[in-house]
Amino acid sequence: MVMPIRILNGFSKSLPWPPYRRIGAVCLLAETNDGLLLVDTGLGLHDYEQPTRMMRDFMTVMRAVRDPDLALVRQIARSGRDPGTVRHIVLSHLHLDHAGGLPDFPQAQVHVARREYETLRHPRKLLEIAYNKADFAHGPRWNLHDLRGETWYGFDAVRLPGIEPQVWLVPLPGHTSGHCGVALQTETGWVFFCGDAAPVNLDFRFGPVALYRPTIGPHVPRLKAFAAAHPEVRLIAGHMFLDFFEKEGTK
């Protein structure tokens, strides 16, 4: 079995620094042997219709597009699929712009690194304040994952059991303590979703390590080297310029 995959934009905002370009939040929709699978969720309906103070401030600072039709539950329905068939959600991390759509899929199992779940419960770093309690108030069906000595392309990783084709959580801590990339085996080869461990638009000219280490973590040099060594693997960052989504057929 091969995995058809679709790239979606989970919400749109502007970079708060020059060149202030509009960017989107990458989410992946894949077919598996056990229903549909999402990687990250972007914002949810509640973020647009009943935003918390944290979300209102986030949208204002980031000049976010306030359109509930961007919520993945509506995008999936417009594509002719039943959102109720989303059986699995795999999260790179639990920040409000990556996990906001969880309440729209209450039936799904939510796969996340145990370390990230523990970070949600006991945040310590500055960037770990960006968890929105409203995203988890419905009581997600957590499926927590720990490393078991496995590797994917040399990265420590854990394969999600029972899901075909293969899906792997790849720890890339730094942005948050439990942040992970997600590797998916697709019909055209591997896709490696790096989440917020990679610079916006996968621009590896991001600058000196000292600039990006406090925000996206220490993995950029390794990801850059991996991309050069493995052109057969498609890397995608957690946030890409809007023209990326236009080329993929989404906005």
C-alpha positions in Angstrom: 0.0 0.0 0.0 1.2 3.5 -0.8 0.0 6.6 0.9 -1.6 9.4 -1.2 -0.9 12.7 0.5 -2.4 16.2 0.2 -0.7 19.4 1.5 -3.1 21.8 3.2 -2.8 25.3 4.6 -4.0 25.3 8.2 -4.1 29.1 8.5 -2.5 32.2 7.0 -0.6 34.9 8.8 2.3 37.4 8.2 5.9 37.2 9.2 6.3 39.7 12.0 9.7 40.7 10.7 11.0 41.8 7.2 10.0 41.1 4.5 6.6 40.6 6.3 5.6 38.0 3.8 2.3 36.0 4.1 2.9 32.5 5.2 0.7 29.4 5.8 0.8 26.5 8.3 1.6 23.2 6.6 -0.8 20.4 7.4 -0.7 17.0 5.7 -3.7 14.8 4.9 -3.0 11.2 4.1 -4.9 7.9 3.5 -3.9 4.9 5.6 -5.0 1.4 6.2 -7.0 2.8 9.2 -8.7 5.9 7.7 -7.5 9.4 7.2 -4.5 10.8 9.0 -3.6 14.4 9.7 -0.2 15.8 10.5 -0.8 19.0 12.5 -4.2 20.8 12.4 -3.6 24.5 12.1 -6.4 26.6 13.8 -9.8 25.1 14.6 -13.3 26.5 14.3 -13.3 27.6 17.9 -10.2 29.7 17.3 -12.3 31.8 14.8 -15.7 31.6 16.4 -14.9 31.8 20.1 -11.2 32.8 20.3 -9.5 32.9 23.7 -7.6 36.0 24.7 -4.4 34.3 23.8 -5.7 33.5 20.3 -7.1 37.0 19.8 -3.7 38.5 20.7 -1.9 35.9 18.5 -4.1 36.8 15.5 -3.6 40.5 16.0 0.2 40.3 16.3 0.5 37.9 13.4 -2.1 39.6 11.2 -3.8 36.3 10.8 -6.6 35.8 8.2 -9.8 35.4 10.3 -11.7 33.1 8.1 -13.3 29.9 9.6 -13.4 28.3 6.2 -9.6 27.8 6.6 -10.3 25.3 9.4 -9.3 21.9 8.2 -12.6 20.3 9.2 -14.2 22.5 6.6 -11.5 22.1 4.0 -11.8 18.3 4.3 -15.6 18.5 4.0 -15.3 20.7 0.9 -13.1 18.1 -0.7 -15.9 15.6 -0.5 -14.5 13.6 2.4 -16.1 13.0 5.7 -14.1 14.7 8.5 -15.4 11.9 10.8 -13.1 9.5 8.9 -10.0 11.3 10.3 -8.9 8.5 12.6 -5.3 9.7 13.5 -3.8 13.1 14.1 0.0 13.3 14.5 1.3 16.5 16.0 4.8 18.0 15.7 4.1 19.9 18.9 1.2 21.4 20.8 1.5 25.1 20.1 -1.8 26.9 19.4 -1.1 27.2 15.7 -0.4 23.5 15.2 -3.0 21.9 17.5 -5.9 24.3 17.4 -8.0 22.0 15.2 -8.0 19.1 17.6 -11.6 19.8 18.9 -12.9 19.5 15.4 -11.8 15.8 15.3 -12.8 14.5 18.7 -13.0 10.9 17.4 -9.3 10.8 16.3 -6.4 9.3 18.2 -3.9 12.1 18.8 -0.3 10.9 18.5 2.4 13.0 20.2 5.7 12.5 21.9 5.3 11.8 25.6 7.9 14.5 26.2 5.7 17.1 24.4 2.7 16.1 26.4 4.6 16.5 29.6 5.9 19.9 28.4 2.2 20.9 27.9 1.5 20.0 31.5 4.7 21.6 32.9 6.0 24.3 30.5 9.4 25.8 31.4 10.8 27.7 28.4 9.5 31.0 27.0 8.2 29.5 23.8 6.3 26.9 25.8 3.7 29.4 26.9 2.1 29.2 23.5 -0.2 26.3 24.5 -3.9 27.2 24.4 -5.9 25.3 27.0 -9.0 25.5 24.9 -7.4 23.2 22.3 -7.4 20.3 24.8 -10.6 21.0 26.9 -12.6 18.3 25.0 -10.3 15.6 26.3 -8.2 14.4 23.3 -7.7 10.6 22.8 -4.0 10.9 23.6 -1.6 8.2 22.2 1.8 9.1 23.7 5.0 7.8 22.2 8.5 7.1 23.6 11.7 6.2 21.8 12.4 2.4 21.7 15.8 2.3 20.1 14.6 2.6 16.5 15.9 4.9 13.8 14.7 6.4 10.6 17.5 7.5 8.1 19.9 7.7 11.1 17.6 9.8 13.2 16.3 8.5 16.5 12.6 7.9 15.8 9.5 5.9 16.8 7.3 4.2 14.3 3.5 4.6 14.9 2.3 1.0 15.3 -0.5 -0.4 13.2 -0.5 2.3 10.6 0.4 1.5 7.0 2.3 2.9 5.1 4.9 3.9 7.6 4.6 7.0 9.8 7.5 8.0 12.1 7.8 10.6 14.9 11.3 12.0 14.7 12.3 14.0 17.9 13.7 17.4 17.0 13.6 19.2 20.3 14.4 22.9 20.7 11.4 24.9 19.6 9.6 23.0 22.4 11.1 20.3 24.5 9.1 17.6 22.9 9.0 18.9 19.3 9.1 16.2 16.6 9.3 16.0 12.8 7.0 13.5 11.1 8.2 11.1 8.3 5.6 9.6 6.0 6.1 6.9 3.4 4.1 8.1 0.3 3.4 6.9 -3.2 6.3 9.1 -4.5 8.8 8.4 -1.7 9.4 9.8 1.8 8.1 13.1 3.0 9.8 14.6 6.0 7.8 17.2 7.7 10.2 19.1 9.9 7.7 21.3 11.7 9.1 24.3 13.4 12.6 22.8 13.6 13.2 24.1 10.1 13.2 27.8 9.1 10.2 29.3 7.3 10.0 28.2 3.7 12.8 25.7 4.4 15.3 28.6 3.8 18.6 27.1 5.0 20.2 30.5 4.5 18.4 31.6 7.7 21.6 33.0 9.2 24.0 32.2 12.0 23.1 29.4 14.4 23.0 31.9 17.3 20.0 33.6 15.6 17.8 30.6 15.1 18.8 28.3 18.0 16.6 30.1 20.6 13.5 30.0 18.4 13.6 26.9 16.2 16.3 24.9 18.0 19.7 23.4 17.0 18.8 21.1 14.1 19.1 23.4 11.0 22.7 22.3 10.2 21.7 18.6 10.4 18.5 19.1 8.4 20.4 21.0 5.7 23.0 18.3 5.4 20.3 15.6 5.4 18.5 17.4 2.5 21.7 17.6 0.5 22.6 13.9 1.1 19.0 12.6 0.5 17.4 14.4 -2.4 15.0 11.5 -2.7 13.4 12.6 0.6 11.1 15.7 0.4 11.6 18.0 3.3 8.8 20.5 4.2 8.9 23.2 7.0 6.0 23.8 9.3 5.5 27.2 7.7 5.8 28.0 4.0 5.2 31.1 1.8 1.7 31.2 0.3 3.0 30.6 -3.2 4.0 27.1 -2.0 0.4 26.2 -1.3 -0.7 27.7 -4.6 1.6 25.4 -6.4 0.2 22.5 -4.4 -3.3 23.5 -5.3 -4.2 24.9 -1.9 -4.2 28.5 -0.4 
